[in-house]
Amino acid sequence: MDVPEDQRARRLFGGGAMAPGNLAASPFRVDRDRIVSSPHFARLGGVTQVISPGGSGLLVHNRLTHSLKVAQVARAITERLTADPRYRDLLGKLGGCDADVVEAAALAHDLGHPPFGHLGERILDTVARQRFSLPDGFEGNAQSYRIVTSTEIRGETIGLDLTAAVRAAMLKYPWTRHTYPQPHVRFLDPPPRGASPPPGDPTRGSAKFGAYVTELNDLRQAREPFRGRLADWQQTVEASVMDTADDIAYAIHDVEDFHRVGVLQQGSVATELMAWQRDADELRALPDATVDATARRPGRSVEQLRRTLRRKDSWIACDDAFRAAVEHVRLELVDGLLAAPFDGSIEAEQGVARFSARWTRRLIDAIEVRPDPPVRSGHVLLGQAQWHEVQVLKFVHHRFVLARPDLALHQRGQARSIELLVEALHDWLVDPEETARLPRRIHDLVELSEAEMAGLVDDPATLGLITRPTRAELTAMARGRAIIDFVASLTDGQAVALLDALSGRSRQLWTDSFVL
Ligand SMILES: Nc1ccn([C@H]2C[C@H](O)[C@@H](COP(=O)(O)OP(=O)(O)OP(=O)(O)O)O2)c(=O)n1
């Protein structure tokens, strides 16, 4: 039985009605148009995917070009699945799969990524929890959801007033950090992907989550059309398509990007993969502690990956498939993409384009829909061989790009900049002499957070608190959330320029690098 279209198309404020500014006929296409015309979307062009867009020219992806690729892949997956007669009834039963919904969700999925990408996310989370006593901290997915439902402005309502289906499709992790749903997902055995607390800190709630408690009612309303069809913690099919498309897109383009900038070298990748292939049987016999203690020796990191996959994803991990995936990636990378250094020639560009097209096609064609997937997977997933290949591609990127000390050095500086910026903005916000000159947007964000939190004071448990907050505590938390919202909405370049200005290092006034 299909879900009635009008339930999926229900907007938070406007029912199913079409507004005068809507140009498209489909309500989901309207959502897509609202997202792409948002300044938060344009901002993604200045936000780090892996390294800052400014320093890399046109060579590497930023969060905008990444989001466009995710949308392209997500749409292609949807078109294949909906054209496949094997899945027609199943997709309807699970709540539907619409190409405009997945495209809109894919375009919106990274709106909340702060300056400096995942690194900024980690720093803002620590600052939010420790400095501002906000139990929800900061999370990029929850911030994306907050932008479309609260902080982005459109017409008379707050947020973009998107349809339920699109908001639900944005929820890769349809739970809050600590309390929703009950019992909380982190206590399930096994917990869904992302639901466990970060290693070493069981008090921190889920490592990943889709919404802050201030957006909980909105999350509930978005999931309403799927009630009874999906477990509370399970992604909608459309969210699952978007999540899979995200994985496919960055697994491929991260490798491409670092080949282009000359960081991913054929020799080092070949040594690691081939040492594992040569010594696989011997390595398998070693205790974990020995492998970990000698992780820098060739082949050991691949062995660590094999063990991690078996431990965390035993529902799909398989030694034969792993061995085949290492061989396939070796062939494609060592004998293919990385065989000649990238020199900007037409031939080199064609090599990258061929690699990208072949892999995208191979992975999209391997997508399946399962009626009853394992807890760590969504309903939409890659076949076993291709799932292992994606893990190996991501491994190459982690081992030979993300683990580089020069990148770490750079990121330590960026982390410090974010901490200093938050502190400097907060000092400004609480300076009584400066109230009249504080940027209007910060005042507005404080008022918004204060109103949202005031609505929850009688329910301290939902706020993640033990007792009802005092007025002063509430104001302090609202100010903290406002600063976090403000910083998260900057590009990398704006964050740097703003910190320079607040530290007295900038000699420029009335430039266009940020609008206050
Ligand atoms: N420590 C890390 C981890 C990831 N990345 C990069 C690699 C990918 O390009 C991208 C992956 O992160 P996403 O936010 O796109 O997706 P995930 O699925 O990993 O996370 P989430 O589910 O929170 O979106 O970020 C990075 O630079 N540094």
The ligand as a Gaussian input file, in Angstrom:
#p B3LYP/6-31G(d) Opt

LIG

0 1
 N       38.518000      12.800000       9.596000
 C       37.970000      12.978000       8.397000
 C       36.874000      12.201000       8.004000
 C       36.338000      12.421000       6.733000
 N       36.900000      13.335000       5.927000
 C       36.346000      13.577000       4.593000
 C       36.480000      12.396000       3.688000
 C       35.209000      12.482000       2.874000
 O       35.394000      13.322000       1.745000
 C       34.212000      13.119000       3.784000
 C       33.368000      12.075000       4.487000
 O       32.551000      12.655000       5.362000
 P       31.000000      13.025000       5.055000
 O       30.595000      14.051000       5.963000
 O       30.786000      13.331000       3.615000
 O       30.269000      11.640000       5.221000
 P       30.244000      10.557000       6.356000
 O       29.246000       9.596000       5.838000
 O       31.587000      10.019000       6.683000
 O       29.726000      11.316000       7.627000
 P       28.225000      11.760000       7.926000
 O       27.423000      10.525000       7.920000
 O       28.320000      12.451000       9.233000
 O       27.811000      12.696000       6.820000
 O       34.963000      13.867000       4.725000
 C       37.982000      14.084000       6.341000
 O       38.478000      14.914000       5.580000
 N       38.503000      13.897000       7.576000

